[in-house]
Amino acid sequence: MRGSQAAALTLAAGLAWGTAQAEDATQKPVQMAWFQQHTIFHSGLIGAHTIALTFDDGPNARTRGVLAALRKANVKATFFIVGKMAKAHPDVLREIAGDGHLLANHSATHPFLGSGYDAQPERLIAEIKSANSEIAPLQPADTQLFFRAPYGAWRFAHAEILNADPVLKRYVGPIYWDIGGDTRMDAQGYVMSAADWNCWRRHWPAQTCAKGYLREIRRRNGGIVLMHCIHPESGDLVAAVMTPLLQEGYRFVRLDQDPAYDRYKTPTEPQAPVVAVADAGGMTGLAKPGWRRPDRALTRLGPPCCRGGQPPL
């Protein structure tokens, strides 16, 4: 999330965040292979005492602080790489891969993927393919590919465009997150959840921000954690979050170690896509019971607007 665009998306999604709406069980089947028409919410890690740390928007020079913290704890993570950042910091990108972390795709320039990318599909393909060209050479050929949409913006038509490309159809995505999407405080001013970019905007120290992450992780007992690896405080934050969780016996995995995503992988042999139909309980893959799609064509998934107030240190 960045700047005014992130704020606008946050407001839009905040208005859309409401009571859970179960999808009609008679709706059309949803294809479960390749890029998806809908953002993939369900990680399979909630309740499993397992964490997947994911870091967006890098790399840059500050990413090394995150790498140092991960290395010290012997934890592997997933980095959603922006292509232009990879070009600017190729040595840091190589260091991420060399440490055994998973490189994933966060587009070439971090754009808002709106309707203009449907009207000019070559632009959409170029965004994903350019970032892929930076990360693919640094990973084994059989590495599972993952994509997260910048600002959480995704249109149904994007999936069909990208799945027509023989390379890009190998991606699983777009991937969402379970923890780290918003900052919330209770009536007493305690931080109950945190989003790192918002912590830094409030000028909170890493230890205060970590309290929000830790409380949400413990409530959910695991999940995919969203962080960023480009801020001065990023390294201190990840260390403050990992240390108590390791002591509490949490397991840390890369996204390609989460079996919940196996069903979305492109079949290795020619076959029809796997098809799943939503059951009466709601849409397959829906993990956030408070989320409601704000637009049938465009899924905007920024977190609700954060509340004010100062937390206890």
BAVO-717976 format. One record per residue (C-alpha): y, x, z. Coordinates in pm, whole numbers, plus 32768, in hexadecimal, padded with zeros to 4 digits. Layout:
<rs>
YXZ
...
</rs>
This chain:
<rs>
800080008000
8158808C7FA8
82C580277FAF
83547EE17F38
82247E867E68
81457EA07F98
823B7DD08062
82447CC37F56
80CB7CB87F40
80B17CB280BA
81957B8180C7
80DA7AD17FAF
7F897B0C804F
80117AAE81A4
807179578120
7F1779348089
7E5E799B81C4
7DDF7855825B
7CB4778E82C9
7B6A77F4822B
7B1B773380EF
79AB77228090
796E77347F1B
78C1760C7E78
774C76597E66
774175C07D0B
783676BD7C77
77D577987B50
76ED78BE7B9F
77927A0B7BE8
77147B417B34
76A07C4C7C24
76B17D837B4C
77C47E757AE0
79357E2C7B23
79557CDB7BCC
7A3F7BBB7B7E
7A847B9E7CF2
7AD07CB37DE7
79987D167EAB
79DC7CC78017
78887CE680BB
782F7E4A8121
76F77E0881EF
77727EF28302
780D7DF383EE
77287DCB8519
765F7EFE84B6
77117FFA8599
775B80B98458
78A8812D83C7
7911818D8267
7A5E82428273
7B1F8218812D
7C6282CE80D8
7D5082547FC8
7E6482ED7EF3
7E1284607F05
7DEF85767EE7
7F1F863A7F56
7F5C8762803B
7F4486838172
7DE286208111
7D6F876E819B
7DB986F382FD
7CC985D182C4
7BC386BA8234
7BDF87A1835F
7BA7867F8451
7A7C85FF838A
79E9875B8372
7A06879484E8
7951864B852E
785186828417
78A9852E8384
789C84D68212
798F83D8817F
7A01833B8038
7B4B83987F92
7BE782A67E98
7C9A83997DB4
7DD883597CEB
7DC284167BA4
7F24849C7B9E
7EF885207D00
7DB685CA7C9A
7E6986767B7B
7F7C86EB7C67
7E8A87687D73
7D4787D37CC4
7CF488CF7DD2
7CF987C27EE0
7C2386DF7E05
7B2187F47DE2
7B2A88277F5A
7AE086B67F96
79B486C47EAE
794488147F37
793687848096
783E867D8020
7920854D801D
7904843C7F17
7A1784307E11
7A7282CF7DA5
7B6D823F7CAE
7CC081AF7D11
7D5781B57BB0
7E2782BE7B00
7F87825D7B70
7F5781557C83
7FEB80317BBC
7FEC7EC17C0D
7ED67E467B25
7F747D007AB5
7F557C2E797A
7FF27D3A789E
7EAF7DFE78BA
7DED7CD9782B
7EDC7CBA7707
7EBA7E3176C6
7D567E827732
7D747FEA76BC
7E6A802477D8
7D727FA678D9
7C59807B7849
7D3D81AD7844
7D9A817D79B4
7C3181807A27
7BAF82797929
7CBD837B796F
7C6B837F7AE2
7AF983897A90
7B2E84C179BE
7BBB85717AF0
7AA785167BE5
796C85017B10
794C86787AC7
794886C47C3C
782185E27C91
76B285D57C2E
7676850C7AF2
75B383FF7BAC
76C083C07CB3
7710824F7CDE
787682047C73
796081257D3E
7AB880957CF3
7BC680047DD5
7CEB7F4F7D34
7E4A7FCA7D8E
7EF87ECE7E73
7DB57E037E6A
7E2C7D597D27
7D157CEA7C3F
7CF07BF27B21
7BB17B4B7AAA
7BE27BCD7948
7BE97D3879BB
7A727D3479F8
7A187CCF7894
7B017DD57800
7A797EF378D2
790B7E8F78B9
79217EAF773F
79588025776A
780E80E7777A
789281D67886
796680EF795A
785D7FDF7976
77A880CB7A66
78B180867B6C
787B7F9F7C94
79BB7EF17CF2
7ABD7E977D46
7A6B7EF57EAE
7B287E5E7FD1
7B267EC48140
7ACF7E2E8291
7BBC7EEB8379
7D187F808352
7DC27E79827D
7EC87DFF8371
7F727E4084C0
7F557D3585CC
7FBF7D2A8737
7F667C38884B
805B7B81892B
80607CA28A21
80BB7D9C8910
7F697E4588F0
7F127EBC8792
7DDB7DF8872B
7DC37E7985C5
7E817F7984FB
7ED07FE28396
7F318150838A
804C812C828E
80E88024836F
80BA80FA84A6
818482128408
8290811D8398
82B180B48506
82BE8224856E
818B8200864A
80C7833886AB
7F648362862B
7ECD8311877F
7F7881BC8787
7F0A816F8624
7DA881D8867B
7D9B80D28791
7DC27FBF8690
7CB3804F85B0
7BC4808286D2
7BF07F23875D
7BAF7E84860B
7A827F6485C6
79EB7F0D8718
7A257D9986E7
79747DA68598
78767EAE8605
789D7F6B84BE
79267F418361
79EA7FE8824A
7B26808882D5
7C5F80A881FD
7D3C81D78239
7E1782BC8168
7DFF84358153
7F62848880E5
8038846A821E
80958575831F
7FDF84AF842D
7EA384688364
7DD2858483F0
7E2B8537855A
7DDC83C78525
7C8183FB8498
7C2C84EF85B0
7CA583F686B7
7BCF82E3861E
7A9183AA85E1
7A7084598732
7A338326880F
796082798705
787683A386EB
785683A08865
77FC822F8851
76E782738758
778681ED861A
76EF826984D4
77D582D983B8
777482AF8249
780282D180EC
781D8193801E
76F481F87F4A
762281F38088
766A808280C4
75417FBD8033
76137E7E8021
76AC7F047EDD
755F7F437E30
75587DE67D99
769D7E2A7CDF
76227F637C2F
75FC7F667AB6
748D7F417A58
73F8808B79E6
731C7FDC78E5
73957ED677E7
737E7D877895
74487C5378DA
75437C7179F6
74C97BFE7B48
75607AAB7B97
75A37A1F7CEE
761F78C47D43
76F8787D7E72
763F77C57F81
76C376A7804F
7757779B8149
785578228055
7880791F7F40
77907A427F32
78357B7B7FB5
794C7ACF8078
797F7B9281BA
7ADC7B29822C
7AC179C082A8
7C3A799E82B9
7C7879FD814E
7CC27900803D
7CF7795B7ED1
7E6D792C7E8B
7E4379167D13
7D1778C07C38
7D7379CB7B3B
7E007AE07C16
7D6C7B4D7D61
7E7C7BE87E39
7DE27C747F70
7EF27D208034
7EDC7CE381AC
7FB67BE58260
81077C5882D9
81007D208419
819F7CAE855B
82B47D69860C
82CB7DF3876A
82797F3C880D
81167F818885
80C4803389C8
808C81A68994
</rs>
